[in-house]
Amino acid sequence: MSLFDDIVIRDDSCRKYGQLQQMFGTHDVLPLWIADMDFVTPEPIMNTLHAVVEQPVQGYNLDYPHWKEAVIHWYAKQYDTDIKQHWVHFVPGVIKTIVLSLMALTRLGDNILTCTPIYDPYPNLVKTSGRNLIQTRLVEMNGGYKFDWHDFREKLKQCKMFLFPSPHNPGGMIWRRETLEKISLYCQEAGVIVVSDEVHGDLTLPGKQHYPFFTIDEGLNAKSIVLTSISKTFNTAAIQGGIAIIKNDELRSQFYGFLDNCYLAETNSLQQAAIYSAYTHCANWHQNLLTYLSDNVAFVKSEIEKNCPLISVTYGGASYLLFLNAEKMELSDKQLASFFVHEARLGLSPGAQYGPGGEGHMRLNVGCPRAVLVEAMNRLKAAYQRRYAS
């Protein structure tokens, strides 16, 4: 019996359960959509947060002690890489900081490149910030994604920044080192800044390897911002905040100067305390989580392969988010969403919301106790058999 097998009762104040009616038109679904896990946040983090909250005065604080050292130690242990302390900066959250990078480092009307399908806030924040969205469509192949290098390289020539999810969302694609080296080379040739969203990097499953982008970006003209957070890995999404890592001196001075001079990334004692605790006291919890998630992924893939032959799983080895390819079911996106909600009674994220290439797909969150996934797969099997019994 694993601690991750415990069923946690969550009330309607959390989005995963509180937005069921809004998202699916019913409460009668198992919620396997938004990217948080139904696991208790690690005890050391909760204890550290309690200690901060119990301070008698919640006034202006200095940085939480040694939080940067904890980041440096974590990266040395997890990725065998040496980070300098001045590369690291606290930020108000990964998505917020992508917006801030657009404001600080590009101009109104500039072209910004993303791949597609992609985590749906990316296109929205590019357009809302007054920049032009350019997208390169990923090639789905053998349960994963690859770049169309000709298309990518040509579109880079007209862009100022590349917003890059690494690992990829949806589908948890871990990019091979050779892929990252090509991205770095082509972006340097085009003078394009890379913003690498690595929030799912610490959820790389056993046997796989995630490469932080700054470990690839070695050229003199290499300009990249790595953004990450403990929110996905340690289930702390309610505490807004994150980490930026910039190796290039010029880019670091420009961007961190913008953040500091505009008071956009001031000390957040709760988030910095959580970062320190996660990276200092939760290594064993983290390894146990990865093992459990690996088993969950294997279980879902096996059940779908065995019982739903018209559905395949696109998954690249990181995160708890699987991208189900249901194109062979030959349903419209509306019909596919209806099948999962009303026939299988499962609340998944429709693939169409992730842009071109997401049509005919559904994103499924396996970050929950095994018993929930057993029920989910039983529901899917029954619905599938009713529809395709003949």
C-alpha positions as CSV (number, residue, x, y, z in Angstrom):
1,M,0.0,0.0,0.0
2,S,1.5,3.3,-1.1
3,L,0.7,6.7,0.5
4,F,-0.3,7.7,-3.0
5,D,-3.2,5.2,-2.8
6,D,-4.9,7.3,-0.2
7,I,-8.2,8.9,-1.4
8,V,-8.0,12.6,-0.5
9,I,-11.4,14.4,-0.1
10,R,-11.2,17.7,-1.9
11,D,-14.0,20.2,-1.7
12,D,-15.4,22.6,-4.3
13,S,-12.9,25.3,-3.5
14,C,-10.4,23.5,-5.7
15,R,-10.9,24.0,-9.5
16,K,-10.6,20.3,-10.3
17,Y,-13.9,19.6,-8.6
18,G,-15.4,23.1,-8.2
19,Q,-15.6,23.8,-11.9
20,L,-17.1,20.5,-13.1
21,Q,-20.5,22.0,-13.9
22,Q,-18.8,24.9,-15.7
23,M,-16.4,22.7,-17.7
24,F,-18.6,19.6,-18.4
25,G,-22.2,20.6,-17.7
26,T,-22.5,17.9,-15.1
27,H,-21.0,16.8,-11.7
28,D,-21.3,13.2,-12.7
29,V,-17.7,12.7,-14.1
30,L,-14.4,11.6,-12.7
31,P,-12.2,14.7,-12.9
32,L,-9.1,13.9,-14.8
33,W,-8.5,17.2,-16.5
34,I,-6.7,20.2,-14.8
35,A,-3.0,19.6,-14.1
36,D,-2.8,19.1,-10.4
37,M,-2.6,15.8,-8.5
38,D,-5.0,14.2,-6.0
39,F,-2.1,13.5,-3.6
40,V,-1.4,15.2,-0.3
41,T,1.3,17.9,-0.6
42,P,4.4,16.5,1.1
43,E,4.5,16.9,4.9
44,P,7.8,18.7,5.1
45,I,6.5,21.5,2.8
46,M,3.3,21.8,4.9
47,N,5.3,22.0,8.1
48,T,7.5,24.8,6.6
49,L,4.5,26.7,5.4
50,H,2.9,26.5,8.8
51,A,6.1,27.8,10.4
52,V,6.0,30.9,8.0
53,V,2.3,31.5,8.6
54,E,2.6,31.2,12.4
55,Q,5.1,34.1,12.5
56,P,3.3,36.8,14.7
57,V,3.9,39.6,12.1
58,Q,3.3,38.9,8.4
59,G,5.2,42.0,7.3
60,Y,7.9,42.7,4.7
61,N,10.4,39.8,4.7
62,L,13.8,39.2,3.3
63,D,14.3,36.1,1.0
64,Y,13.7,32.8,2.8
65,P,17.1,31.6,4.0
66,H,19.0,29.4,1.5
67,W,16.3,28.9,-1.0
68,K,18.7,29.6,-3.9
69,E,21.2,27.1,-2.5
70,A,18.4,24.5,-2.4
71,V,17.8,25.1,-6.1
72,I,21.5,24.8,-6.9
73,H,21.7,21.6,-4.9
74,W,18.6,20.1,-6.6
75,Y,19.9,20.8,-10.1
76,A,23.3,19.3,-9.2
77,K,21.7,16.1,-7.9
78,Q,19.0,15.7,-10.5
79,Y,20.7,16.9,-13.6
80,D,24.4,16.8,-12.8
81,T,24.8,20.5,-13.6
82,D,26.3,23.5,-11.9
83,I,24.2,26.6,-11.5
84,K,25.7,29.9,-10.3
85,Q,23.6,31.6,-7.6
86,H,23.3,34.9,-9.6
87,W,21.7,33.0,-12.5
88,V,18.7,32.2,-10.3
89,H,15.8,34.6,-9.6
90,F,12.4,34.3,-7.9
91,V,9.5,34.9,-10.3
92,P,5.7,35.3,-9.7
93,G,4.9,32.1,-11.7
94,V,5.8,30.5,-15.0
95,I,2.9,31.8,-17.1
96,K,3.1,35.2,-15.6
97,T,6.8,35.4,-16.3
98,I,6.3,34.4,-19.9
99,V,4.1,37.5,-20.2
100,L,6.7,39.6,-18.4
101,S,9.4,38.3,-20.8
102,L,7.3,39.4,-23.8
103,M,6.9,42.8,-22.2
104,A,10.5,43.2,-21.4
105,L,12.2,41.7,-24.4
106,T,9.9,42.2,-27.4
107,R,7.8,44.9,-28.8
108,L,4.2,45.4,-29.8
109,G,3.7,43.7,-33.1
110,D,6.7,41.4,-32.9
111,N,6.2,37.8,-34.0
112,I,6.4,35.1,-31.3
113,L,6.9,31.4,-32.2
114,T,5.3,28.5,-30.5
115,C,4.9,24.9,-31.5
116,T,1.4,23.3,-31.8
117,P,-0.4,21.5,-30.2
118,I,0.6,23.4,-27.1
119,Y,-0.6,24.3,-23.6
120,D,-3.5,26.6,-24.3
121,P,-2.5,29.7,-22.4
122,Y,0.5,30.3,-24.7
123,P,-1.4,31.5,-27.8
124,N,-3.7,33.6,-25.6
125,L,-1.0,35.4,-23.8
126,V,0.9,36.1,-27.0
127,K,-2.2,37.6,-28.6
128,T,-3.3,39.5,-25.5
129,S,0.1,41.1,-25.1
130,G,-0.2,42.6,-28.5
131,R,2.3,40.3,-30.2
132,N,1.7,38.1,-33.3
133,L,1.4,34.4,-32.9
134,I,3.3,32.2,-35.3
135,Q,3.1,28.4,-34.9
136,T,5.1,25.4,-36.2
137,R,3.1,22.2,-36.1
138,L,4.7,19.2,-34.5
139,V,4.6,15.9,-36.3
140,E,2.9,13.2,-34.2
141,M,4.6,9.9,-34.8
142,N,4.9,6.6,-32.9
143,G,3.4,7.9,-29.7
144,G,5.4,11.0,-29.6
145,Y,6.2,14.3,-31.3
146,K,9.0,15.5,-33.6
147,F,9.8,18.9,-35.1
148,D,9.3,19.8,-38.8
149,W,12.8,21.3,-39.0
150,H,12.3,23.1,-42.3
151,D,9.1,24.8,-41.1
152,F,10.6,25.6,-37.7
153,R,13.8,27.2,-39.2
154,E,11.9,29.2,-41.8
155,K,9.4,30.6,-39.2
156,L,12.2,31.5,-36.8
157,K,13.6,34.0,-39.3
158,Q,10.6,36.3,-38.8
159,C,10.3,35.9,-35.0
160,K,11.9,37.5,-31.9
161,M,11.1,34.8,-29.3
162,F,10.4,31.1,-29.1
163,L,8.1,29.9,-26.3
164,F,9.1,26.3,-25.8
165,P,7.5,23.8,-23.4
166,S,10.2,21.3,-22.3
167,P,8.9,18.7,-21.5
168,H,6.0,19.2,-23.9
169,N,2.5,19.8,-22.7
170,P,0.2,18.1,-23.7
171,G,1.8,14.6,-23.8
172,G,4.9,14.9,-21.7
173,M,7.3,14.7,-24.6
174,I,10.9,14.7,-23.3
175,W,13.0,16.3,-26.1
176,R,16.2,14.4,-27.0
177,R,19.5,16.2,-26.6
178,E,19.9,16.3,-30.4
179,T,16.6,18.1,-30.7
180,L,17.5,20.7,-28.1
181,E,20.9,21.3,-29.7
182,K,19.1,22.0,-33.1
183,I,16.7,24.4,-31.4
184,S,19.5,26.2,-29.8
185,L,21.6,26.4,-33.0
186,Y,18.7,27.6,-35.2
187,C,17.6,30.2,-32.6
188,Q,21.1,31.6,-32.3
189,E,21.3,31.8,-36.1
190,A,18.0,33.8,-36.2
191,G,18.8,35.9,-33.1
192,V,15.8,34.5,-31.3
193,I,15.4,34.3,-27.5
194,V,14.2,30.9,-26.1
195,V,11.9,30.9,-23.2
196,S,11.9,27.3,-22.0
197,D,9.0,26.3,-19.7
198,E,10.3,23.4,-17.7
199,V,7.6,23.1,-15.1
200,H,7.2,19.4,-15.9
201,G,10.9,18.6,-15.9
202,D,11.1,17.2,-12.4
203,L,8.3,14.8,-13.3
204,T,10.5,12.9,-15.7
205,L,9.9,9.2,-15.1
206,P,12.6,6.7,-14.3
207,G,14.7,5.7,-17.2
208,K,14.2,9.0,-19.0
209,Q,16.4,12.1,-19.1
210,H,15.4,15.7,-19.1
211,Y,18.0,18.3,-20.2
212,P,17.6,21.8,-18.8
213,F,17.9,24.1,-21.7
214,F,20.7,26.2,-20.2
215,T,22.9,23.0,-20.3
216,I,22.5,22.9,-24.1
217,D,22.7,26.6,-24.8
218,E,26.5,27.0,-25.0
219,G,27.1,29.5,-27.8
220,L,28.2,33.1,-27.3
221,N,24.9,34.2,-28.9
222,A,22.8,31.8,-27.0
223,K,20.0,33.6,-25.1
224,S,17.6,31.5,-23.1
225,I,15.4,31.8,-20.0
226,V,14.6,28.6,-18.2
227,L,11.4,28.8,-16.1
228,T,10.3,26.2,-13.6
229,S,8.3,25.8,-10.4
230,I,7.7,23.2,-7.8
231,S,3.9,23.5,-8.3
232,K,3.4,20.5,-10.6
233,T,5.9,18.1,-9.0
234,F,5.1,18.8,-5.3
235,N,1.4,19.8,-5.7
236,T,1.7,23.4,-4.6
237,A,-0.1,25.2,-7.4
238,A,-2.2,27.2,-5.0
239,I,1.0,29.0,-3.9
240,Q,1.9,31.2,-6.8
241,G,5.6,31.5,-7.7
242,G,8.5,30.0,-9.6
243,I,12.1,30.1,-10.6
244,A,14.0,31.7,-13.5
245,I,17.5,30.6,-14.5
246,I,19.4,32.7,-17.0
247,K,23.1,32.0,-17.9
248,N,23.7,34.7,-20.5
249,D,25.0,37.9,-18.8
250,E,23.4,40.4,-21.1
251,L,20.0,38.7,-21.1
252,R,20.1,38.2,-17.3
253,S,20.9,41.9,-16.7
254,Q,18.2,43.0,-19.0
255,F,15.4,40.8,-17.8
256,Y,16.1,40.7,-14.1
257,G,16.7,44.4,-14.2
258,F,13.2,44.8,-15.7
259,L,11.7,42.6,-13.0
260,D,13.5,44.3,-10.1
261,N,13.0,47.9,-11.3
262,C,9.3,47.3,-11.8
263,Y,8.9,45.4,-8.5
264,L,7.4,42.5,-10.3
265,A,9.2,39.6,-8.5
266,E,9.6,40.6,-4.9
267,T,10.1,38.2,-2.1
268,N,7.3,35.6,-1.5
269,S,8.1,33.9,1.8
270,L,5.6,31.1,1.4
271,Q,6.7,30.1,-2.1
272,Q,10.4,30.4,-1.3
273,A,10.0,28.4,1.9
274,A,8.1,25.8,-0.1
275,I,10.9,25.7,-2.7
276,Y,13.5,25.3,0.0
277,S,11.6,22.5,1.7
278,A,10.7,20.6,-1.5
279,Y,14.3,20.6,-2.8
280,T,15.9,19.9,0.6
281,H,13.6,17.5,2.4
282,C,11.4,15.8,-0.2
283,A,13.8,13.8,-2.4
284,N,12.5,10.4,-1.2
285,W,8.8,11.5,-1.6
286,H,9.7,12.7,-5.1
287,Q,11.3,9.4,-6.1
288,N,8.3,7.5,-4.8
289,L,6.0,9.7,-6.7
290,L,7.8,9.1,-10.0
291,T,7.6,5.3,-9.4
292,Y,3.8,5.6,-8.7
293,L,3.2,7.8,-11.7
294,S,5.2,5.4,-13.9
295,D,3.0,2.5,-12.8
296,N,-0.2,4.7,-13.4
297,V,1.0,5.5,-16.9
298,A,1.7,1.9,-17.7
299,F,-1.7,0.8,-16.3
300,V,-3.6,3.3,-18.4
301,K,-1.7,2.6,-21.6
302,S,-2.2,-1.2,-21.1
303,E,-5.9,-0.8,-20.5
304,I,-6.5,1.4,-23.5
305,E,-4.4,-0.8,-25.8
306,K,-6.3,-3.9,-24.6
307,N,-9.8,-2.5,-24.5
308,C,-10.0,0.5,-26.8
309,P,-8.1,-0.3,-30.0
310,L,-9.3,2.9,-31.8
311,I,-7.5,5.0,-29.2
312,S,-3.8,5.3,-28.8
313,V,-1.6,7.1,-26.2
314,T,0.8,9.9,-27.1
315,Y,3.2,10.2,-24.2
316,G,6.9,11.1,-24.1
317,G,8.0,10.1,-20.6
318,A,7.4,13.2,-18.3
319,S,4.5,14.5,-16.3
320,Y,1.2,12.9,-15.4
321,L,-0.6,14.1,-18.6
322,L,-1.3,11.6,-21.4
323,F,-2.6,12.7,-24.8
324,L,-5.1,10.2,-26.1
325,N,-5.3,10.1,-29.9
326,A,-8.9,9.1,-30.8
327,E,-8.8,10.1,-34.4
328,K,-9.7,6.6,-35.5
329,M,-13.0,6.9,-33.7
330,E,-13.9,9.3,-36.5
331,L,-15.9,11.6,-34.3
332,S,-16.0,15.4,-34.4
333,D,-14.3,17.2,-31.5
334,K,-17.8,17.9,-30.1
335,Q,-18.9,14.3,-30.5
336,L,-15.6,13.1,-28.9
337,A,-16.0,15.4,-25.9
338,S,-19.6,14.2,-25.5
339,F,-18.5,10.6,-25.6
340,F,-16.1,11.0,-22.8
341,V,-18.5,13.2,-20.6
342,H,-21.9,11.6,-21.2
343,E,-21.0,8.0,-22.1
344,A,-17.8,7.3,-20.2
345,R,-18.5,9.9,-17.5
346,L,-14.9,11.1,-17.5
347,G,-13.9,14.8,-17.3
348,L,-10.9,15.1,-19.6
349,S,-9.4,18.2,-21.4
350,P,-10.4,18.3,-25.1
351,G,-7.4,18.2,-27.3
352,A,-8.8,20.8,-29.7
353,Q,-8.1,23.5,-27.0
354,Y,-4.4,22.9,-27.6
355,G,-4.5,24.2,-31.1
356,P,-3.8,22.6,-34.6
357,G,-2.8,19.0,-34.1
358,G,-4.9,18.6,-31.0
359,E,-8.1,17.8,-32.8
360,G,-9.4,14.3,-32.2
361,H,-7.4,14.0,-28.9
362,M,-8.2,14.2,-25.2
363,R,-5.7,15.0,-22.4
364,L,-5.9,12.6,-19.4
365,N,-4.4,13.3,-15.9
366,V,-3.1,10.1,-14.2
367,G,-1.9,12.0,-11.1
368,C,-4.4,10.3,-8.8
369,P,-4.8,7.1,-6.7
370,R,-4.7,3.9,-8.7
371,A,-8.3,3.0,-7.6
372,V,-9.5,6.2,-9.4
373,L,-7.8,5.1,-12.6
374,V,-9.2,1.6,-12.3
375,E,-12.7,3.1,-12.1
376,A,-11.9,5.5,-15.0
377,M,-10.7,2.7,-17.2
378,N,-13.7,0.6,-16.4
379,R,-16.0,3.4,-17.4
380,L,-14.1,4.0,-20.6
381,K,-14.1,0.3,-21.4
382,A,-17.8,0.0,-20.9
383,A,-18.6,3.1,-22.9
384,Y,-16.3,2.0,-25.7
385,Q,-17.9,-1.5,-25.8
386,R,-21.4,-0.1,-25.9
387,R,-20.5,2.1,-28.8
388,Y,-18.4,-0.4,-30.8
389,A,-20.0,-3.7,-29.6
390,S,-20.6,-4.7,-33.2
